[in-house]
């Protein structure tokens, strides 16, 4: 038993529900860790593709990226990487921006930037993969 006896700063509902003060519990924590682990093999594959593309002409790189496995690995790398980036920035914004209006604005900008970055990368990979 604690020094305060049976007193707690959590409401009984929060104790039962297991959520933190923000109401999201450990969801961001686990998503961040899962995407980080997924990025390990995807980053290795990305580095292998980039190294093998170094010094080659455009047509050779396009042929390499048109292989379905390579294109899929690149798309997965972009998707998981952008998701990881968005979650990380969201946690930073939530931790260090204390005013409501700037926090909401930054969270919206973070989401829009992540979507725009992801779409631009996916477009570039698909354009190279399908020859454009």
ChimeraX commands (.cxc) that place a marker at each C-alpha (Angstrom):
marker #1 position 0.00,0.00,0.00 radius 0.5
marker #1 position 1.23,3.49,-0.76 radius 0.5
marker #1 position 2.04,6.24,1.73 radius 0.5
marker #1 position -1.39,7.73,1.06 radius 0.5
marker #1 position -3.24,4.56,1.95 radius 0.5
marker #1 position -6.05,3.78,-0.44 radius 0.5
marker #1 position -6.11,7.26,-2.00 radius 0.5
marker #1 position -5.24,7.66,-5.67 radius 0.5
marker #1 position -5.22,10.48,-8.17 radius 0.5
marker #1 position -6.95,8.25,-10.74 radius 0.5
marker #1 position -10.68,7.91,-10.86 radius 0.5
marker #1 position -12.05,4.38,-10.49 radius 0.5
marker #1 position -13.17,4.50,-14.13 radius 0.5
marker #1 position -9.62,5.25,-15.31 radius 0.5
marker #1 position -8.23,2.44,-13.16 radius 0.5
marker #1 position -10.61,-0.03,-14.75 radius 0.5
marker #1 position -10.22,1.33,-18.26 radius 0.5
marker #1 position -6.42,1.54,-18.05 radius 0.5
marker #1 position -6.12,4.77,-20.00 radius 0.5
marker #1 position -3.72,7.60,-19.37 radius 0.5
marker #1 position -4.56,11.25,-18.86 radius 0.5
marker #1 position -4.98,11.85,-22.61 radius 0.5
marker #1 position -7.36,8.92,-22.92 radius 0.5
marker #1 position -5.27,7.01,-25.44 radius 0.5
marker #1 position -3.30,4.79,-23.11 radius 0.5
marker #1 position -0.30,3.17,-24.73 radius 0.5
marker #1 position -1.63,3.13,-28.30 radius 0.5
marker #1 position 0.92,5.67,-29.64 radius 0.5
marker #1 position 3.72,3.98,-27.73 radius 0.5
marker #1 position 3.00,0.60,-29.30 radius 0.5
marker #1 position 2.38,1.98,-32.79 radius 0.5
marker #1 position 5.69,3.85,-32.62 radius 0.5
marker #1 position 7.53,0.69,-31.54 radius 0.5
marker #1 position 5.87,-1.55,-34.14 radius 0.5
marker #1 position 6.65,0.86,-36.98 radius 0.5
marker #1 position 10.23,1.21,-35.70 radius 0.5
marker #1 position 10.71,-2.57,-35.75 radius 0.5
marker #1 position 9.09,-2.81,-39.20 radius 0.5
marker #1 position 11.44,-0.10,-40.48 radius 0.5
marker #1 position 14.54,-2.17,-39.67 radius 0.5
marker #1 position 14.24,-4.71,-42.51 radius 0.5
marker #1 position 12.56,-2.16,-44.77 radius 0.5
marker #1 position 15.46,0.28,-44.31 radius 0.5
marker #1 position 17.96,-2.46,-45.08 radius 0.5
marker #1 position 16.03,-3.27,-48.27 radius 0.5
marker #1 position 15.86,0.43,-49.15 radius 0.5
marker #1 position 19.62,0.86,-48.67 radius 0.5
marker #1 position 20.29,-2.23,-50.82 radius 0.5
marker #1 position 18.09,-0.82,-53.60 radius 0.5
marker #1 position 19.74,2.61,-53.41 radius 0.5
marker #1 position 23.25,1.13,-53.43 radius 0.5
marker #1 position 22.42,-1.13,-56.36 radius 0.5
marker #1 position 20.94,1.86,-58.24 radius 0.5
marker #1 position 24.01,4.02,-57.68 radius 0.5
marker #1 position 25.79,4.82,-60.91 radius 0.5
marker #1 position 23.11,3.34,-63.15 radius 0.5
marker #1 position 21.20,5.25,-65.79 radius 0.5
marker #1 position 17.50,6.14,-65.57 radius 0.5
marker #1 position 16.28,3.19,-67.64 radius 0.5
marker #1 position 18.21,0.67,-65.55 radius 0.5
marker #1 position 16.82,2.08,-62.31 radius 0.5
marker #1 position 13.31,2.16,-63.77 radius 0.5
marker #1 position 13.64,-1.50,-64.79 radius 0.5
marker #1 position 14.85,-2.38,-61.31 radius 0.5
marker #1 position 11.95,-0.51,-59.67 radius 0.5
marker #1 position 9.44,-2.06,-62.04 radius 0.5
marker #1 position 10.07,-5.45,-60.43 radius 0.5
marker #1 position 7.00,-6.03,-58.21 radius 0.5
marker #1 position 8.98,-7.08,-55.13 radius 0.5
marker #1 position 11.24,-4.02,-55.26 radius 0.5
marker #1 position 8.31,-1.67,-55.84 radius 0.5
marker #1 position 6.36,-3.27,-53.00 radius 0.5
marker #1 position 9.31,-2.96,-50.61 radius 0.5
marker #1 position 9.74,0.71,-51.54 radius 0.5
marker #1 position 6.02,1.40,-51.07 radius 0.5
marker #1 position 6.04,-0.36,-47.69 radius 0.5
marker #1 position 9.12,1.61,-46.66 radius 0.5
marker #1 position 7.42,4.89,-47.53 radius 0.5
marker #1 position 4.12,3.96,-45.87 radius 0.5
marker #1 position 5.64,2.70,-42.63 radius 0.5
marker #1 position 8.21,5.51,-42.55 radius 0.5
marker #1 position 5.63,8.25,-43.01 radius 0.5
marker #1 position 3.40,6.67,-40.37 radius 0.5
marker #1 position 6.34,6.48,-37.96 radius 0.5
marker #1 position 7.24,10.10,-38.70 radius 0.5
marker #1 position 3.66,11.31,-38.13 radius 0.5
marker #1 position 3.30,9.48,-34.81 radius 0.5
marker #1 position 6.66,10.76,-33.58 radius 0.5
marker #1 position 5.90,14.37,-34.47 radius 0.5
marker #1 position 2.42,14.09,-32.94 radius 0.5
marker #1 position 3.89,12.94,-29.63 radius 0.5
marker #1 position 6.41,15.79,-29.68 radius 0.5
marker #1 position 3.69,18.36,-30.44 radius 0.5
marker #1 position 1.42,16.98,-27.72 radius 0.5
marker #1 position 4.26,17.01,-25.19 radius 0.5
marker #1 position 5.72,20.46,-25.87 radius 0.5
marker #1 position 2.90,22.66,-27.20 radius 0.5
marker #1 position 0.61,23.56,-24.33 radius 0.5
marker #1 position -1.83,26.05,-25.88 radius 0.5
marker #1 position -4.88,24.48,-27.53 radius 0.5
marker #1 position -5.10,26.50,-30.76 radius 0.5
marker #1 position -1.43,26.15,-31.79 radius 0.5
marker #1 position -1.47,22.49,-30.77 radius 0.5
marker #1 position -4.49,21.72,-32.95 radius 0.5
marker #1 position -3.03,23.72,-35.85 radius 0.5
marker #1 position 0.31,21.91,-35.61 radius 0.5
marker #1 position -1.36,18.50,-35.35 radius 0.5
marker #1 position -3.39,19.27,-38.48 radius 0.5
marker #1 position -0.28,20.50,-40.32 radius 0.5
marker #1 position 1.59,17.39,-39.21 radius 0.5
marker #1 position -1.14,15.15,-40.61 radius 0.5
marker #1 position -1.40,17.08,-43.88 radius 0.5
marker #1 position 2.39,17.14,-44.31 radius 0.5
marker #1 position 2.59,13.41,-43.69 radius 0.5
marker #1 position -0.17,12.70,-46.21 radius 0.5
marker #1 position 1.41,14.99,-48.82 radius 0.5
marker #1 position 4.85,13.46,-48.32 radius 0.5
marker #1 position 3.49,9.93,-48.51 radius 0.5
marker #1 position 1.44,10.63,-51.63 radius 0.5
marker #1 position 4.36,12.32,-53.38 radius 0.5
marker #1 position 6.64,9.36,-52.64 radius 0.5
marker #1 position 4.04,6.79,-53.68 radius 0.5
marker #1 position 3.38,8.73,-56.90 radius 0.5
marker #1 position 7.10,8.83,-57.71 radius 0.5
marker #1 position 7.58,5.11,-57.03 radius 0.5
marker #1 position 4.52,4.13,-59.07 radius 0.5
marker #1 position 5.51,6.45,-61.93 radius 0.5
marker #1 position 8.97,4.91,-62.05 radius 0.5
marker #1 position 7.60,1.39,-61.64 radius 0.5
marker #1 position 5.05,1.63,-64.44 radius 0.5
marker #1 position 7.31,3.68,-66.70 radius 0.5
marker #1 position 6.20,7.21,-67.16 radius 0.5
marker link #1:1,2 radius 0.2
marker link #1:2,3 radius 0.2
marker link #1:3,4 radius 0.2
marker link #1:4,5 radius 0.2
marker link #1:5,6 radius 0.2
marker link #1:6,7 radius 0.2
marker link #1:7,8 radius 0.2
marker link #1:8,9 radius 0.2
marker link #1:9,10 radius 0.2
marker link #1:10,11 radius 0.2
marker link #1:11,12 radius 0.2
marker link #1:12,13 radius 0.2
marker link #1:13,14 radius 0.2
marker link #1:14,15 radius 0.2
marker link #1:15,16 radius 0.2
marker link #1:16,17 radius 0.2
marker link #1:17,18 radius 0.2
marker link #1:18,19 radius 0.2
marker link #1:19,20 radius 0.2
marker link #1:20,21 radius 0.2
marker link #1:21,22 radius 0.2
marker link #1:22,23 radius 0.2
marker link #1:23,24 radius 0.2
marker link #1:24,25 radius 0.2
marker link #1:25,26 radius 0.2
marker link #1:26,27 radius 0.2
marker link #1:27,28 radius 0.2
marker link #1:28,29 radius 0.2
marker link #1:29,30 radius 0.2
marker link #1:30,31 radius 0.2
marker link #1:31,32 radius 0.2
marker link #1:32,33 radius 0.2
marker link #1:33,34 radius 0.2
marker link #1:34,35 radius 0.2
marker link #1:35,36 radius 0.2
marker link #1:36,37 radius 0.2
marker link #1:37,38 radius 0.2
marker link #1:38,39 radius 0.2
marker link #1:39,40 radius 0.2
marker link #1:40,41 radius 0.2
marker link #1:41,42 radius 0.2
marker link #1:42,43 radius 0.2
marker link #1:43,44 radius 0.2
marker link #1:44,45 radius 0.2
marker link #1:45,46 radius 0.2
marker link #1:46,47 radius 0.2
marker link #1:47,48 radius 0.2
marker link #1:48,49 radius 0.2
marker link #1:49,50 radius 0.2
marker link #1:50,51 radius 0.2
marker link #1:51,52 radius 0.2
marker link #1:52,53 radius 0.2
marker link #1:53,54 radius 0.2
marker link #1:54,55 radius 0.2
marker link #1:55,56 radius 0.2
marker link #1:56,57 radius 0.2
marker link #1:57,58 radius 0.2
marker link #1:58,59 radius 0.2
marker link #1:59,60 radius 0.2
marker link #1:60,61 radius 0.2
marker link #1:61,62 radius 0.2
marker link #1:62,63 radius 0.2
marker link #1:63,64 radius 0.2
marker link #1:64,65 radius 0.2
marker link #1:65,66 radius 0.2
marker link #1:66,67 radius 0.2
marker link #1:67,68 radius 0.2
marker link #1:68,69 radius 0.2
marker link #1:69,70 radius 0.2
marker link #1:70,71 radius 0.2
marker link #1:71,72 radius 0.2
marker link #1:72,73 radius 0.2
marker link #1:73,74 radius 0.2
marker link #1:74,75 radius 0.2
marker link #1:75,76 radius 0.2
marker link #1:76,77 radius 0.2
marker link #1:77,78 radius 0.2
marker link #1:78,79 radius 0.2
marker link #1:79,80 radius 0.2
marker link #1:80,81 radius 0.2
marker link #1:81,82 radius 0.2
marker link #1:82,83 radius 0.2
marker link #1:83,84 radius 0.2
marker link #1:84,85 radius 0.2
marker link #1:85,86 radius 0.2
marker link #1:86,87 radius 0.2
marker link #1:87,88 radius 0.2
marker link #1:88,89 radius 0.2
marker link #1:89,90 radius 0.2
marker link #1:90,91 radius 0.2
marker link #1:91,92 radius 0.2
marker link #1:92,93 radius 0.2
marker link #1:93,94 radius 0.2
marker link #1:94,95 radius 0.2
marker link #1:95,96 radius 0.2
marker link #1:96,97 radius 0.2
marker link #1:97,98 radius 0.2
marker link #1:98,99 radius 0.2
marker link #1:99,100 radius 0.2
marker link #1:100,101 radius 0.2
marker link #1:101,102 radius 0.2
marker link #1:102,103 radius 0.2
marker link #1:103,104 radius 0.2
marker link #1:104,105 radius 0.2
marker link #1:105,106 radius 0.2
marker link #1:106,107 radius 0.2
marker link #1:107,108 radius 0.2
marker link #1:108,109 radius 0.2
marker link #1:109,110 radius 0.2
marker link #1:110,111 radius 0.2
marker link #1:111,112 radius 0.2
marker link #1:112,113 radius 0.2
marker link #1:113,114 radius 0.2
marker link #1:114,115 radius 0.2
marker link #1:115,116 radius 0.2
marker link #1:116,117 radius 0.2
marker link #1:117,118 radius 0.2
marker link #1:118,119 radius 0.2
marker link #1:119,120 radius 0.2
marker link #1:120,121 radius 0.2
marker link #1:121,122 radius 0.2
marker link #1:122,123 radius 0.2
marker link #1:123,124 radius 0.2
marker link #1:124,125 radius 0.2
marker link #1:125,126 radius 0.2
marker link #1:126,127 radius 0.2
marker link #1:127,128 radius 0.2
marker link #1:128,129 radius 0.2
marker link #1:129,130 radius 0.2
marker link #1:130,131 radius 0.2
marker link #1:131,132 radius 0.2
view
